[in-house]
Amino acid sequence: MEVLQEEEEEQEEELKSSEIGDKLQDVKTNVSAEEGCIPSDVPAFDWSSIDTSQLRSSYKTNSQKEKEVLQIADHFFKQYTYIYPERNPLFLHPVNECGVEKFVSTTLRPTLLTCLEMYDWNGCASFVSDYLTMEPLKSPLTLPSSLYSPTTILKYQRGNCFDFSVLLCSMLIGAGYDAYCVHGYATREMCALDETLEVCPLLREPEEVPKEETKKPKYRIKPPLSLQYQLELQQETQKTAETEADQKSKEREEKITEVEKPKRDPLHGLRIHAWVLVRSGKREVPETFFINPFTGNSHSTMDENFLGIESVWNHRNYWVNKQDCSNGCKDLSFDLGDAVHWEAMLSESKKPLKPLSSAGMEDNRSCQKWKSLLLFQQDTEEVYMSFDMPLSWVALIQISLREFETRYFQGRKVILYKKAKLEKWTPNLNGDGLVKRLTIYADLDRTEVVKVREWFENREDRLYMREVNKQTQLTTDHFSPGHLFHLKAHTYASMEPETEQTMEFYNEARVDDLQKRVENTTEMTEYFVGRNDFLHMRQAKFGKRGEEVAGIIIDTKFRPIVEIKECFCRNLEKPADEDVAERIFLITEEKIHLTYHLKHKYFTASTKDLFRAVRDRKGRVMGTTPKICASYQAGSSEKEEKLLREYNLLQELAKEEKLLKRRIRQSETEMLNILKIRKNEEMAIQLSDPNYDTESDEKRGQQHEAMKRKKEDELSQEERDLDYLAPFLIRLGYKGKMTKEQALNLRDECLDAYKQRLINNVKIIQDRYEKAVKELREKEQWFQKNQSRLSAEEEENFLAYCSEAMFRIRITVQRLNRYWKRRPER
């Protein structure tokens, strides 16, 4: 009776499995009829037309050891199909480009490349994903019939997921990683290289570190009863309104995510894909991870896009997965030495092969089949134990520096992301140095452009990134160090003068420590960092051209300055009520307002208002104010300051005002020069070396080294044997042997000669310093005498001369200090 029940149960299971198989086959035929090949923009390529005549003999024939491994693979496949009749076939020995069957492990060619970037996995992965063009499998449900060598794939720069994986795995193994090719199943988006629902890596925000939750105290004091006022009720209603708005926004976001979700895939879990597995251990890899060869990105083994694994292989062995993949790859163990979870084709130990353990038999429900295979296994175990994988039949993988730099197929690559499009170019392919462009859209259909970011290389103007905001119509250019005006960033709507411009500078490279300058039609604001006078902000307000300021009509070349405002950081060496925090020069009102820093434990600051003579429209003095200074001393009832001290302060500030006007004019002219140069740079873009060739550069370097060695060999024996101590030795009467006293005397004479040489150089530098200071003083005296008659251009020339002279003097002083530090001490 029990035997009959078991037979009936087996028949029912076979009927159910056949019905499921028929339904699955119907789905496969329907979908394959509709989809067949995954649509792709890649132009068709006829692989049958490739030239194989120049390939070496290992591509066209099999060695004796390769034939043996093919026989072992056939025996292994028979066992596999007998034990797992319901599973899909394995990818064991497809044909190569010459039509010869080759075992997949021998197609791997471990190679360490010469490029430094290829020593890390991310460099190898990014190169493979950029250099090769993706070709979809002929059918998403069947394995490819061929697997070409990595050298052929590199030559024609195209291939399917298996070709990508074999090339990447060969490079990773050569670099020392524990890498394996994986044959498995993945989602439709990963198999088709569809990243339209993925966020662009350049737009991903860094993950926030979760804050540690503070433990609530066990005992707490009860809060007192709160008496609610009308204001508190309004605040509560406002909070409830905000929470409702947040809930609505969350609901809206959920609806958007539902719309953006991918459509249901009828072949979910059936689409074949190949990728690379990198196990932990070697090269200090902390955790096992996957690499998608199409994108070059790393993924966790828990990633939901990987739906199952059939087998993995490297250049030494081939393993079949015996674990349940109903939950994807989340629960898989990647300990390939565990015979319960993985079945190796070649035995990794010299012990006889054993059947599965009881746990493995229960999982596979194939105890009877294993018993029937014991006899077959005894016949083949000797072959399995004594056999090693033959060497690769593939030629050495070679990637030149030119191929590494050009990288992209036909020089350009386009990747579509969620609401974004990323374009990449080979360096120096575009005349403007453009190498990357990211276009950000407002919708999923990518019709409304929001922002455009562009990256450049090898530009003479040091521009490396440009960001254009299509909504605000603002453009921001970013520069690397080395620009003529030490420009760091430039934000503008147009490059016309006296429009909205924001310029950031590398303040460390500028003498005035300017960090940022903001200008519009009415104002110009400058920000400073690390100045010795503690100035951190200067603002100038302008009037309209042709206006009268203090009774004087300003030249129409510049806008009239109406007000100048300066802000200073705290100088701890001065008392707070004597340290100016802000000073405002009201030029039209002939008034200067000073505000001092706050004293400790005070809420108000001391102030001073200094008044100058009041003039009429024609510039004539109408009379003097009754008081030169009106001051407020915070927290003090001290006597008023003396009139002479106030007058001297007013005179100093008047001089400062003149100097500030000149500096503002200099800033205006600098802005005009920068805009003029930026226009010229954009009209005639120049690259540092548009035809740069690393291979020819290496040849030139080798030729230079050869010429250098030749010149060194041509040096006369006298020049090589030149003895710098000979003059000193002649004076001492050196005759081949030297006493201790003679050696000490020789040392002292050498040090004295070196010291005298330094002193002579210091005298020369000192004379130059005194001459420069004298010329500067004479120029200053001339300027003070003729200041009233000088034009604006002559004043600018004088200031330029002064700054240049001060720079020369400072360099001279630095050289003097350097020489004094080098003087020898006995």
Secondary structure, 3 states (H helix, E strand, C coil): CHHHHHHHHHHHHHHHHHHHHHHHHHHHHHHHHHCCCCCCCCCCCCHHHCCCCCCCHHHHCCCHHHHHHHHHHHHHHHHHHHHCCCCCCCCCCCECCCCCECCHHHHCCCCCCCCHHHHCHHHHHHHHHHHCEECCCCCCCCCCCECCCHHHHHHHCEECHHHHHHHHHHHHHHCCCCEEEEEEEECHHHHCCCCCCCCCHHHCCCCCCCCCCCCCCCCCCCCCCCCCCHHHHHHHHHHHHHHHHHHHHHHHHHHHHHHHCCCCCCCCCCCEEEEEEECCCHHHCCCCEEEECCCCEEEECCCCCEEEEEEEECCCCEEEECCCCCCCCCCCCCCCCCCCCEEECCCCCCCCCCCCCHHHHHHHCCHHHHHHHHHHHHHHHHHHHHCCCCCCCCCCCCCCHHHHHHCCHHHEEEEEECCEEEEEECCCCCCCCEEEEEEEECCCCCCCEEEEEEEECCECCCEEEEEEECCCCEEEEEECCCCCCCEEEEEECCCCCCCCEEEEECHHHCCCCEEEEEECCCEEEEEECCCCCCEEEEEEEECCCCCEECCEECCCCCCCEEEEEEEECCCCCCCHHHCEEEEEEECCCCEEEEEECCCCCCCCCCEEEEECCEECCCCCEEECCCCCEEEECCCCCCCCCCHHHHHHHHHHHHHHHHHHHHHHHHHHHHHHHHHHHHHHHHHCCCECCCCCCHHHHHHHHHHHHHHHHHHHHHCCHHHHCCCCCHHHHHHHCCCCCCCHHHHHHHHHHHHHHHHHHHHHHHHHHHHHHHHHHHHHHHHHHHHHHCHHHCCHHHHHHHHHHHHHHHHHHHHHHHHHHHHHHHCCCC
